[in-house]
């Protein structure tokens, strides 16, 4: 079951930024431009490097679902937790738009990405 959740969480990395297109929340780019904030945040669904990162996450999730091995077994838990943190960060960015909440959510994302990078 956890393997399917991992794939779903990976796909949500693309789905959450699409919510403003359906009238849910506000685009990060729109909020940045209106507020006069430099848009260093990911804009839209396919912002440069993020699309490659999210496609890689989907690839790892699918590999883990189809044929788990030692590498995906060690990568899956921290990557899934980092992806959950990213979903919360994206929901904040498109919903609340709070810089402080976004800053707080960066801590767990950083920690779990580091754990995945240094997993055995």
Phi, psi and omega in degrees: 000320183296332179295321179289325176296320178300315178296317179299316179297321178295319179291327179297340178299330177270328186287321183300313179295345178276349182304318179300333177294338179257015177083013179253113180079196183224143180296141178299320179297317177298316181296319181294317182293316180295320182278352182074020180270135176300132185279073175276354182275158179299128180256123176071191185281321189245057178282114178018255189290334184297325180297321178293320179297314182290323175296321176297320177297318177297319179299315179295320180297318179293317177300318180294324180290316185284314186210079182296136175229187183299322182293311181288331177296323180277331180277327188302309184299309180292325178293321179294320178293321176296321179293322175299317177298322178292324176298315178298319179297316179294320177297320176296315183297323181269341182255283182291314183075024182274121178294325181292317178296318177300319179295317179297321181288342178291331181301303179298324178299315179298314182300311184287328174294321177295318178299320178293320181295326182254017178288148183292000000 
